[in-house]
Amino acid sequence: MNKQYYRLLLDDYSAASFTSFDKSYFGTLEQIDSLFFEHKADGKLREQLAEIISIYDRYIAGEKKITHNVAYREVPFLEPAKVIGTDTSVLADHVWQHFNTWNDPYQLKCAKAESKHIWFCCNRKYSRCIQTKFTDLQYESYIGKYEKLGEMLFGYPNQIIGDNGNLVNRLFVIEKTFKNRAEAMEDMAQFQKNKDINFAEILNDIFGDG
């Protein structure tokens, strides 16, 4: 609760290739640092993401009001996000359906999904965000066989950590949005009862626009 979190807008890799949208990610400076450390460690990504890596370096050097271009508009690089509540959840032997950007279904299952949930207020907008550690995450292929996820990742680079079905999203992603603080507080109060957990934006960083 005492850690400072920030919102980082990045390109949405799950958007159709002929469109351009942004996606909100939330994390502490330590978590965001780890994302850019991995970008710099990969020669190909270091070149591909040179512009945003340069913005990050300038921010760390003290240029706090710096902006960057996402989806053809200039936005603040990092914006403080206020934590208004936290909770956790654990699902075992969970089976569910995920719909990609084209509304095509994926049948998924995992041995365990251990999630952290944080309710944020950022720029007067309220959301519940999620970070999940999946154990043995699998999807049903077109031939009806379950295959483990993690070998190929099509979402934002280095956002998903792990392989062979054991995966975690590095930065929190939006799970649910609210019109106002009252709605967010009500959701927080009812969360353990309702357990309406939504992994969609995590999975979009695995499947991308496919």
Beta strands, then each sheet from edge to edge (+ up, - down):
strand 1: 5-11
strand 2: 22-28
strand 3: 67-70
strand 4: 73-76
strand 5: 79-99
strand 6: 105-122
strand 7: 125-135
strand 8: 138-140
strand 9: 146-148
strand 10: 160-163
strand 11: 166-169
strand 12: 172-178
sheet 1: 9+ 8- 6+ 5- 1+ 2- 12+ 7- 11+ 10-
sheet 2: 3+ 4-
end
